[in-house]
Each structure stands twice: as structure tokens, then as C-alpha cells.
Amino acid sequence: MEKQVPLRLLAPLDGEPWDIDGYRTRGGYEAWQQVVRDRNPDRVIEELKQSRLRGRGGAGFLTGLKWEKVVHHRTNERYFVCNAGEHEPGTFKDRYLVQHHPHQLIEGCLIAAFTVGAKASYIYLNAEFLDARASLEKAMDQARERGFLGKNVLGAGFDLELEVFEGHGSYVAGEETAMLESMEGRPAHPKQKPPFYPTDFGLRGKPTLVNNVETLSHVPHVLRHGAQWFTEVGVEKSPGTMLFSLSGAVNRPGVYELPLGTPLRHVIDECGGGVPHGRRVKAVFPGGPSFSMVGPDELDLQMDFDSLKKAGTGLGSAGVIVVDDATCMVAHTLALSTFFREESCGQCPPCRIGTERLEDLVATIEEGRGTRNDLDKLLQICGFVKGTGFCTLVTGASVLVHNSLRLFRHEYEDHIAGKGCPFNPTATESAVAVA
Ligand SMILES: Cc1cc2nc3c(=O)[nH]c(=O)nc-3n(C[C@H](O)[C@H](O)[C@H](O)COP(=O)(O)O)c2cc1C
């Protein structure tokens, strides 16, 4: 059993989540007060760089470096946006943080907005998260009453507002350039990167800091306790803790905070209580459906950005989806392929056409109308579309199918030979529904 590490982001609070006093008894808003007293953005950025905090929204980019890029632009017009879009199947940790630990996020947003000198600051919140929004708004009111937010912040002679921007729940709208487009009233279409990185060319064409909810929630802790403290857990290149959204075939799905580098087996067995109904692990998506699955012989993999990349998969935003051995992998792949097809914004032809063709072919095989030729076609399409498109959606769709075929080709062949699905549909349906 691994050493237990005290919770950082999910440390229990006294009282209701929006109650500012509960947060303050644990040192809440001390980092913000210090930042306002010091008025030294370089020092904040240096501490973040020392901490080696990496973004928790999927790409794992170094947070301090990103803030520095925004600050280095010689302009008085910069923006800050907290990304609380969260629309990927199997990822639900950001809405948990917003709802249950809103002050920690507000404090992180205030520090970020102040440090980059944002002219306006937004929390882009998925419109479906009604409970999270209610909790966040109550917490913002309290922070405003106490002078942490709003007019003449902490009597220091400047104003800082945070505005909740209602994001209209699509997966692609969580991609940062698409999100910024939608915030300006245009369709949520991603932009080509390079050159359109938000740090250089963001909201209204100006340098914009975009960070994930969880990334920002770490910031007050890093500043209050110091970079050294932050790096005491986790691994060299991925320090700190991370929230794992655990779903699928486990007894206890939920959000778990663990040090980066924790073995996948620990997440499934110790946190999730293992696989229900005496079944076994058949496959696991360690970083959501856009990254390759791993098999039951790979459960000792360490859950951090570099270890998973080295193993040919990725951590993403740590949405761990467990698939058990009663599940039909063709049906499972079909459900996720449908998700990708539905969520393609249609802007890039390889994505628009590719996600549709992949879904069609997998459906044909699942329904017992497939041929061996379809397997070759699937691989061919995967090869054509991978890496195309202005965002990674189509690559995710291609990796899913390619990886499913590589690990479970025999199941596709059984569907073709038997002209139908050999699995019990009820078992598969429940697995897919949870994912
Ligand atoms: C299709 C797609 C969807 C995404 N959805 C989200 C999201 O819901 N929330 C999020 O924080 N990042 C999302 N991202 C990643 C963002 O583009 C961006 O990298 C992130 O918000 C940066 O914050 P971080 O540096 O703190 O991780 C998505 C990326 C892609 C390609």
C-alpha cells in the first residue's frame, strides 16, 4: 500500500462549500492578500515556475511558463479565462471543484487575473452545471462582501471583477481557441495552432491566459506553502497531486485526489474498490477516450504525464474509465465513436467526414453486417485522419478505433464471422452508460 498523502485540493472544509469562513480557517485568501501587498507579478510567476505545476486541462503545459508568456506582451490589454467547460465523457472533477471548493478556485482566478494584469476576467462555465454555478455565485458574493473581489480590492485602490460566462456545453467548445471564439459570439471552432495560441492572440485578438479549474485551484496552495512544498509529492516532472475522475466498471466511481505517479492499479483497487460482480479488468482508458487504452497487464503504470506518454498513451485530464471483461469492445468503441462524430464541429473536412466514416463502419460490424475488408478500411481511415484538424478531436477518434482494433481485433473478427454481437448487450450497455 502506498503512503497516504494529505488531501490538498479536496481537504474537507467546515460548513457549506460557499462559506468563506470555513475556507479562511484553513488559510484561505492569505496567498491573495500577500500577492496584493507585494504587487510583484514576477515573483508569483517565479514561484509557479519553481513548482513545475502543469496544466490539468489535458495538455500538461507548465503553468508558470504560460503566465510568463502572457505577461511578456507589451500591451495594456490582456484577458484571463478560467476554463470550466468540461464535456468529455468520464471527466467530472472540475464541476466537483467548482461546486464543493469554490473559494479555492476564486482565489486562484484572482491571483491569475491580477498577475497577468487582465483587463477583464471570466469563468467559462458549462451551462449544464447548475449546482456548481449556484455554489460559485454564493461564494463570489461572499468574497465581494469581504473585499477580496470587486471594487477597491482589499482597500488597495484597484478593482477586480470575475464574470461567469455561460458556456453552451459542447466538447469542442472546451478547446481553448474554440472557447474564445464562442465567447465573442462566433461558432465554437478551434483555430490553427501555431500561430493562434491564446497567450499571443486570444480574446479580442489580445494575449489571454486560459487555465483549467483544477490548475487554478492549485495556485493559492503553491503560493501559500511554497514551490518546495508542492513538489514534495508526485514525480520529478509531474509534481503535486491531481484529481482522478474514476468511472466505468468499479465499485466506487468518484473523484479522487492522488499524487501524480500513483500506480493505475491503486486507483482502480484502493480508490475504486475493484471491479464489481467478480469480473476482471479488460481494458482501461487512463486519460479519457482520446488516449489509448491499456490492458490488464499494464496496471502498474504510473499515472503521470510522462510515464503514460512513454507507454504510448496519455494522462489528459485524468478521466480514468475502466472496462470489464463482460463488455463488448466493438459496442464500447461504437458508443465513443458516436460521441466523437456528434461533437465534431464540422470545420475541418477530415474530422467531419472521418468521424462519420469511423462510426458507420464500427456500427456495421457491431450490427453483424461487416466484412474483413471493413477492418482494412477502418485502419486506412485512422491513418488518413490522425493529426489532421485544428484540434485533437479527430486524432482522438482515430486513436480510439486504431487502439481498439490493435488490442481486440479478435472481437471484431468474431462479430464478422458470427454476423452479430456475441456479447450480452445488457452488460455492455451498463458499461458504456457509466463511461
Ligand atoms: C476537444 C478539446 C476539448 C477540451 N476541453 C477542455 C475542457 O473542457 N476544460 C479544460 O480545461 N481544457 C480543455 N481542453 C484543453 C484546453 O484547450 C486548454 O489546453 C486548457 O484549458 C489549458 O489549461 P491548463 O493549461 O490549465 O491545462 C480541451 C482540448 C480539446 C482539444
Ligand as a Chemical Component Dictionary entry (heavy atoms), coordinates in Angstrom:
data_LIG
# 
_chem_comp.id                   LIG 
_chem_comp.type                 NON-POLYMER 
_chem_comp.pdbx_formal_charge   0 
_chem_comp.three_letter_code    LIG 
# 
loop_
_chem_comp_atom.comp_id 
_chem_comp_atom.atom_id 
_chem_comp_atom.alt_atom_id 
_chem_comp_atom.type_symbol 
_chem_comp_atom.charge 
_chem_comp_atom.model_Cartn_x 
_chem_comp_atom.model_Cartn_y 
_chem_comp_atom.model_Cartn_z 
_chem_comp_atom.pdbx_ordinal 
LIG C1  C1  C 0 -11.572 18.873 -27.868 1  
LIG C2  C2  C 0 -10.937 19.501 -26.658 2  
LIG C3  C3  C 0 -11.704 19.774 -25.540 3  
LIG C4  C4  C 0 -11.140 20.376 -24.411 4  
LIG N1  N1  N 0 -11.924 20.600 -23.313 5  
LIG C5  C5  C 0 -11.370 21.198 -22.208 6  
LIG C6  C6  C 0 -12.167 21.484 -21.054 7  
LIG O1  O1  O 0 -13.369 21.200 -21.017 8  
LIG N2  N2  N 0 -11.572 22.058 -19.981 9  
LIG C7  C7  C 0 -10.219 22.401 -19.987 10 
LIG O2  O2  O 0 -9.715  22.959 -19.010 11 
LIG N3  N3  N 0 -9.455  22.138 -21.065 12 
LIG C8  C8  C 0 -9.988  21.574 -22.167 13 
LIG N4  N4  N 0 -9.202  21.342 -23.272 14 
LIG C9  C9  C 0 -7.810  21.821 -23.219 15 
LIG C10 C10 C 0 -7.754  23.346 -23.468 16 
LIG O3  O3  O 0 -7.678  23.560 -24.876 17 
LIG C11 C11 C 0 -6.536  24.002 -22.792 18 
LIG O4  O4  O 0 -5.378  23.281 -23.111 19 
LIG C12 C12 C 0 -6.663  24.121 -21.278 20 
LIG O5  O5  O 0 -7.855  24.755 -20.889 21 
LIG C13 C13 C 0 -5.485  24.921 -20.745 22 
LIG O6  O6  O 0 -5.480  24.963 -19.351 23 
LIG P1  P1  P 0 -4.304  24.319 -18.487 24 
LIG O7  O7  O 0 -3.006  24.813 -19.058 25 
LIG O8  O8  O 0 -4.546  24.840 -17.109 26 
LIG O9  O9  O 0 -4.424  22.838 -18.608 27 
LIG C14 C14 C 0 -9.754  20.726 -24.411 28 
LIG C15 C15 C 0 -8.976  20.441 -25.544 29 
LIG C16 C16 C 0 -9.565  19.833 -26.651 30 
LIG C17 C17 C 0 -8.696  19.554 -27.836 31 
# 
loop_
_chem_comp_bond.comp_id 
_chem_comp_bond.atom_id_1 
_chem_comp_bond.atom_id_2 
_chem_comp_bond.value_order 
_chem_comp_bond.pdbx_ordinal 
LIG C1  C2  SING 1  
LIG C2  C3  SING 2  
LIG C2  C16 DOUB 3  
LIG C3  C4  DOUB 4  
LIG C4  N1  SING 5  
LIG C4  C14 SING 6  
LIG N1  C5  DOUB 7  
LIG C5  C6  SING 8  
LIG C5  C8  SING 9  
LIG C6  O1  DOUB 10 
LIG C6  N2  SING 11 
LIG N2  C7  SING 12 
LIG C7  O2  DOUB 13 
LIG C7  N3  SING 14 
LIG N3  C8  DOUB 15 
LIG C8  N4  SING 16 
LIG N4  C9  SING 17 
LIG N4  C14 SING 18 
LIG C9  C10 SING 19 
LIG C10 O3  SING 20 
LIG C10 C11 SING 21 
LIG C11 O4  SING 22 
LIG C11 C12 SING 23 
LIG C12 O5  SING 24 
LIG C12 C13 SING 25 
LIG C13 O6  SING 26 
LIG O6  P1  SING 27 
LIG P1  O7  DOUB 28 
LIG P1  O8  SING 29 
LIG P1  O9  SING 30 
LIG C14 C15 DOUB 31 
LIG C15 C16 SING 32 
LIG C16 C17 SING 33 
# 
